[in-house]
Amino acid sequence: MSSIQKSIAARCQQVGKPLFLSGGVLSNTVQTGELVCNEIADVTNALFDGVTGFMLLKAFDINYAIKAVKTLNEICCTVEPLIFKKSQFWRLSTEIKVPVNNAEAALMSAAMVANIIDARVIIMPTVSGRTAKALLWLRPSALIITVSTNPRTTRFLFTYRNIIPLMFTGQPDRHWAKTVHSRAVYALDFAISRGYLIHGDMYVTLQRSIEGITYCDMVRIFKVTTSGRHMLQCPEEYSFATKKEDNDDDEKNHKTIDRNGDTENDTKGKDEGKPKKAS
């Protein structure tokens, strides 16, 4: 069965199709709630073979099902960074038949640039999702974030691993370039809010250069900075704590002033009660 699984997974990778594995995936955990080393090894080998997702059996106890899902998530988070390596891109790039068209050249450029500069995210506005699927075939080491206005395309891209599809609901601008830029900024804000990008990280955008063409032909490189932000917003807890500390400092200063004032008044009273020396 292992050889058949490897053969099917390899064919799915060649055509860029998702592969889901069902059957005895963590069956003992789903039924009894106990982990078995053999099942963990099977899931790990399936990920290395190129399996996209897993389907669990019917669980009679919801707690056992939750435990199985958490176990799958931990295994995937541990193994997947070892799968998407830069060496796979160079191996797959040799399988592309030359000469290539403009769309394929742009895809290879985006994946190559992301690997060279160690980009963490590739942002791509898409309409049908075909460009994202073709880019996923090259196995880039960066996370792919797609932005689309089509609900069907967004739901379809959810079945692919290493792709986060976003649904853009904003109003289009009169200028086509501003519309594309707003979608890229929307994906960038999402990546920063979720922690996929932090200050100083590099990311790549793959988009169309002009409105008339039907494929992505422009690759751009950006760095996460705060130059475009006019205001830094602090959490409410931090603001409240800062105000409280300022109030405490003001109260201490007032107390110090009052004490100093009382001391001066007492000193004056004592001096007035003493008899003056004759000159």
C-alpha positions as CSV (number, residue, x, y, z in Angstrom):
1,M,0.0,0.0,0.0
2,S,2.8,2.4,0.7
3,S,4.1,2.1,-2.9
4,I,0.6,2.7,-4.3
5,Q,0.2,5.8,-2.0
6,K,3.6,7.2,-3.1
7,S,2.7,6.7,-6.8
8,I,-0.7,8.4,-6.5
9,A,0.8,11.3,-4.5
10,A,3.5,11.8,-7.1
11,R,0.9,11.9,-9.9
12,C,-1.2,14.4,-8.0
13,Q,1.8,16.6,-7.5
14,Q,2.7,16.6,-11.2
15,V,-0.7,17.9,-12.2
16,G,-1.1,20.1,-9.1
17,K,-4.2,18.3,-7.7
18,P,-4.9,18.0,-3.9
19,L,-4.8,14.5,-2.4
20,F,-6.7,13.6,0.8
21,L,-6.1,10.4,2.7
22,S,-9.0,8.7,4.5
23,G,-9.5,5.4,6.3
24,G,-7.4,4.4,9.3
25,V,-6.0,7.9,10.0
26,L,-5.5,8.0,13.8
27,S,-8.3,5.4,14.1
28,N,-7.2,4.2,17.6
29,T,-7.1,7.8,18.8
30,V,-10.6,8.5,17.5
31,Q,-12.0,5.4,19.1
32,T,-10.1,5.1,22.4
33,G,-8.3,8.5,22.8
34,E,-4.9,6.9,23.0
35,L,-2.0,7.7,20.7
36,V,-0.1,5.0,18.9
37,C,3.4,5.4,17.5
38,N,2.5,3.5,14.3
39,E,-0.3,5.9,13.4
40,I,1.8,8.9,14.0
41,A,4.5,7.4,11.8
42,D,1.9,6.8,9.1
43,V,0.7,10.4,9.1
44,T,4.3,11.7,9.0
45,N,5.2,9.4,6.0
46,A,2.0,10.5,4.2
47,L,3.0,14.2,4.6
48,F,6.4,13.4,3.2
49,D,4.7,11.6,0.3
50,G,2.8,14.8,-0.6
51,V,-0.7,14.2,0.9
52,T,-2.7,17.4,1.1
53,G,-5.1,16.6,3.9
54,F,-6.6,13.9,6.0
55,M,-10.2,12.7,6.7
56,L,-11.0,11.0,10.1
57,L,-13.4,8.3,10.8
58,K,-16.7,8.8,12.7
59,A,-16.1,9.5,16.4
60,F,-18.6,8.5,19.1
61,D,-16.8,10.8,21.7
62,I,-16.3,14.4,20.7
63,N,-13.3,14.7,23.1
64,Y,-11.5,11.9,21.2
65,A,-12.2,13.6,17.9
66,I,-10.8,17.0,19.2
67,K,-7.7,15.2,20.5
68,A,-7.2,13.6,17.1
69,V,-7.5,16.9,15.3
70,K,-5.1,18.6,17.6
71,T,-2.6,15.7,17.1
72,L,-2.9,16.1,13.3
73,N,-2.3,19.8,13.6
74,E,0.8,19.4,15.7
75,I,2.2,16.8,13.3
76,C,1.5,19.0,10.3
77,C,3.1,22.0,11.9
78,T,6.2,20.0,12.8
79,V,6.7,18.2,9.5
80,E,5.5,20.7,6.8
81,P,8.4,23.1,7.3
82,L,10.7,20.2,6.4
83,I,8.8,19.4,3.3
84,F,8.8,22.8,1.5
85,K,12.5,23.1,0.9
86,K,14.3,25.3,-1.6
87,S,15.9,22.2,-3.2
88,Q,12.5,21.0,-4.3
89,F,12.0,24.1,-6.4
90,W,15.3,23.6,-8.3
91,R,14.4,19.9,-8.8
92,L,10.9,20.8,-10.2
93,S,12.2,23.7,-12.3
94,T,14.3,21.2,-14.3
95,E,11.1,19.3,-15.2
96,I,9.6,22.3,-17.0
97,K,9.8,22.1,-20.7
98,V,11.5,25.1,-22.4
99,P,10.7,27.4,-24.0
100,V,8.2,28.8,-21.5
101,N,5.5,31.4,-22.0
102,N,5.2,34.7,-20.1
103,A,2.9,33.3,-17.4
104,E,5.2,30.4,-16.6
105,A,8.2,32.6,-16.6
106,A,6.5,35.0,-14.1
107,L,5.6,32.0,-11.8
108,M,9.2,30.7,-11.9
109,S,10.5,34.2,-11.2
110,A,8.2,34.7,-8.2
111,A,9.2,31.3,-6.7
112,M,12.9,31.9,-7.4
113,V,12.9,35.4,-5.9
114,A,11.0,34.2,-2.8
115,N,13.6,31.4,-2.2
116,I,16.5,33.8,-2.7
117,I,15.4,36.6,-0.4
118,D,13.8,34.2,2.1
119,A,10.4,35.8,1.7
120,R,7.8,34.5,4.1
121,V,4.7,35.4,2.0
122,I,3.7,35.6,-1.6
123,I,0.6,37.8,-2.2
124,M,-1.4,37.2,-5.3
125,P,-4.7,38.8,-6.5
126,T,-6.5,36.1,-8.6
127,V,-9.8,35.7,-10.4
128,S,-10.0,31.9,-11.2
129,G,-7.2,30.5,-9.0
130,R,-5.3,28.9,-11.8
131,T,-2.2,31.0,-11.3
132,A,-2.1,30.0,-7.6
133,K,-2.4,26.3,-8.4
134,A,0.4,26.6,-10.9
135,L,2.6,28.4,-8.4
136,L,1.9,25.8,-5.8
137,W,3.2,23.1,-8.1
138,L,6.7,24.7,-7.9
139,R,6.6,24.1,-4.1
140,P,7.8,27.6,-3.0
141,S,9.1,27.9,0.6
142,A,6.8,31.0,1.2
143,L,3.2,31.0,2.2
144,I,0.8,31.9,-0.6
145,I,-2.0,34.4,0.2
146,T,-4.6,34.9,-2.6
147,V,-7.2,37.7,-2.8
148,S,-10.3,37.2,-4.9
149,T,-13.8,38.7,-5.2
150,N,-15.3,35.4,-6.4
151,P,-16.7,33.2,-3.6
152,R,-16.4,30.0,-5.7
153,T,-12.7,30.6,-6.3
154,T,-12.1,31.3,-2.6
155,R,-13.9,28.1,-1.5
156,F,-12.0,26.1,-4.1
157,L,-8.6,27.3,-3.0
158,F,-9.3,26.3,0.6
159,T,-8.7,22.7,-0.5
160,Y,-5.1,23.4,-1.3
161,R,-2.3,23.3,1.3
162,N,0.0,26.3,1.8
163,I,-2.6,28.6,0.3
164,I,-4.7,31.0,2.4
165,P,-7.5,32.4,0.2
166,L,-9.1,35.7,1.2
167,M,-12.4,37.1,0.1
168,F,-12.2,40.8,-0.8
169,T,-15.5,42.7,-0.3
170,G,-14.3,46.3,-0.8
171,Q,-15.5,48.6,-3.5
172,P,-13.4,48.8,-6.7
173,D,-11.7,52.1,-7.5
174,R,-12.0,54.0,-10.8
175,H,-8.4,53.4,-11.5
176,W,-7.5,49.7,-12.0
177,A,-4.0,50.0,-10.5
178,K,-5.5,51.4,-7.2
179,T,-8.0,48.5,-7.1
180,V,-5.2,45.9,-7.3
181,H,-3.1,47.9,-4.8
182,S,-6.0,47.9,-2.3
183,R,-6.3,44.1,-2.6
184,A,-2.6,43.6,-2.0
185,V,-2.8,45.9,1.1
186,Y,-5.7,43.9,2.4
187,A,-3.7,40.7,2.2
188,L,-0.7,42.4,3.8
189,D,-2.8,43.6,6.8
190,F,-4.2,40.1,7.2
191,A,-0.7,38.6,7.2
192,I,0.6,41.1,9.8
193,S,-2.5,40.7,12.0
194,R,-2.1,36.9,12.0
195,G,1.7,37.0,12.7
196,Y,2.8,35.6,9.3
197,L,4.8,38.8,8.7
198,I,6.5,41.1,11.2
199,H,8.6,44.3,10.9
200,G,11.6,43.8,8.6
201,D,10.3,40.7,6.8
202,M,10.4,40.5,3.0
203,Y,7.4,39.5,0.9
204,V,6.7,39.1,-2.8
205,T,3.6,40.1,-4.9
206,L,2.6,38.5,-8.2
207,Q,0.1,40.5,-10.2
208,R,-0.9,41.8,-13.6
209,S,1.0,44.8,-14.9
210,I,-1.9,46.2,-17.1
211,E,-5.6,45.6,-17.1
212,G,-5.9,44.0,-20.5
213,I,-3.9,40.8,-20.0
214,T,-5.3,37.6,-18.5
215,Y,-2.2,36.4,-16.5
216,C,0.2,37.6,-13.9
217,D,3.4,39.0,-15.4
218,M,4.8,41.3,-12.7
219,V,6.8,40.3,-9.7
220,R,7.5,42.9,-7.0
221,I,9.6,42.7,-3.8
222,F,8.6,44.7,-0.6
223,K,9.7,44.9,3.0
224,V,7.4,45.3,5.9
225,T,7.9,48.8,7.3
226,T,5.9,51.4,9.2
227,S,6.5,54.2,6.8
228,G,3.0,54.1,5.5
229,R,1.5,54.2,9.0
230,H,0.7,57.6,10.4
231,M,-0.2,56.4,13.9
232,L,0.8,53.6,16.2
233,Q,-2.1,52.2,18.2
234,C,-1.3,50.7,21.6
235,P,-3.5,48.1,23.4
236,E,-6.0,49.3,25.9
237,E,-4.4,47.5,28.7
238,Y,-1.0,49.2,28.1
239,S,-2.7,52.6,27.8
240,F,-4.6,52.1,31.1
241,A,-1.5,50.9,32.9
242,T,0.5,53.9,31.6
243,K,-2.2,56.3,32.8
244,K,-2.4,54.7,36.1
245,E,1.4,55.0,36.6
246,D,1.2,58.7,35.6
247,N,-1.5,59.3,38.1
248,D,0.5,57.6,40.8
249,D,3.5,59.7,40.0
250,D,1.4,62.9,40.2
251,E,0.0,61.9,43.6
252,K,3.5,61.3,44.9
253,N,4.7,64.6,43.6
254,H,1.7,66.4,45.3
255,K,2.4,64.6,48.5
256,T,6.0,65.7,48.4
257,I,5.1,69.3,47.8
258,D,2.6,69.3,50.6
259,R,5.1,67.7,53.0
260,N,7.7,70.3,52.0
261,G,5.1,73.1,52.5
262,D,4.2,71.8,56.0
263,T,7.8,71.6,57.0
264,E,8.4,75.2,55.9
265,N,5.3,76.4,57.8
266,D,6.4,74.6,61.0
267,T,9.9,76.1,60.7
268,K,8.5,79.6,60.4
269,G,6.2,79.1,63.4
270,K,9.1,77.9,65.5
271,D,11.2,80.8,64.4
272,E,8.5,83.3,65.3
273,G,8.0,81.8,68.8
274,K,11.7,82.2,69.7
275,P,12.9,85.5,71.3
276,K,14.9,87.7,69.0
277,K,18.5,88.6,70.0
278,A,19.2,92.3,70.7
279,S,21.4,93.9,68.1
